[in-house]
């Protein structure tokens, strides 16, 4: 019953968020040509701003930013409904969470599956990867890793029956998240993992409220806080390449948009993304400024 009520509450919250987003977006859609959204964490804030700046630099189009729109399902529902025009997705998320298909280990195969299926089912264009992968990362405190000599997830399972886990709601519910991971590794905790806000997981880990969290491999706080990412030695997680998702109708209306977005293909490495995340979270830099400096360093200016 508790699980049912939690799911009911979260479903209602998503409905309210989507409805609210629709009203807000429609009321301001005349302010620009393109609406670019992002999910609800720092890396997505940065990538959404990068996409927006690149479009404005290489076209005469005006971009409306919609940061922190919500999780994967909210963003997907918004773009299929025509509420937004583009956002950055991760290929493994698209495959397993959106398309409900089983994980595939080949990056190329995953990309081709979602590119074809998104076009056929949703009239969405999956653009080339930005150049890096951001996979789920099972993370523990550095002190624990040293104390128990843990480097892999398989090694960690010896100790997790005495540990507490803290994960975001999506990770607990997704096919490629905790349920499948627990089966693959026979992963057990002292009590059912806590549902946590993604912005609080590292604080909870450092304060020893939990002992293992599921973060992202490009999170800037991992090295800053002396945390350790456990190796996925059974290769459970699928590839999570970063790809822009754009409405085909929008690309037809603004053909110049395609080249502007494609100019970002392969331009960001995982190390560079980790550094960008750190500049925003660790040094509290403004996202707009961080993105402008990165674009300048990569010579991603106008096409003129």
HELIX and SHEET records of a PDB file:
HELIX    1   1 UNK A    2  UNK A   28  1                                  27    
HELIX    2   2 UNK A   29  UNK A   31  5                                   3    
HELIX    3   3 UNK A   42  UNK A   58  1                                  17    
HELIX    4   4 UNK A   72  UNK A   80  1                                   9    
HELIX    5   5 UNK A   91  UNK A   93  1                                   3    
HELIX    6   6 UNK A   94  UNK A   98  3                                   5    
HELIX    7   7 UNK A  107  UNK A  122  1                                  16    
HELIX    8   8 UNK A  142  UNK A  148  1                                   7    
HELIX    9   9 UNK A  153  UNK A  156  1                                   4    
HELIX   10  10 UNK A  160  UNK A  162  5                                   3    
HELIX   11  11 UNK A  169  UNK A  173  1                                   5    
HELIX   12  12 UNK A  178  UNK A  185  1                                   8    
HELIX   13  13 UNK A  201  UNK A  206  1                                   6    
HELIX   14  14 UNK A  221  UNK A  224  1                                   4    
HELIX   15  15 UNK A  248  UNK A  253  1                                   6    
HELIX   16  16 UNK A  256  UNK A  262  1                                   7    
HELIX   17  17 UNK A  270  UNK A  281  1                                  12    
HELIX   18  18 UNK A  287  UNK A  297  1                                  11    
SHEET    1   A 2 UNK A  34  UNK A  39  0                                        
SHEET    2   A 2 UNK A  63  UNK A  70  1                                        
SHEET    1   B 3 UNK A  86  UNK A  90  0                                        
SHEET    2   B 3 UNK A 241  UNK A 247 -1                                        
SHEET    3   B 3 UNK A 124  UNK A 133 -1                                        
SHEET    1   C 5 UNK A 194  UNK A 195  0                                        
SHEET    2   C 5 UNK A 165  UNK A 167  1                                        
SHEET    3   C 5 UNK A 212  UNK A 216  1                                        
SHEET    4   C 5 UNK A 136  UNK A 141 -1                                        
SHEET    5   C 5 UNK A 227  UNK A 229 -1                                        
END                                                                             
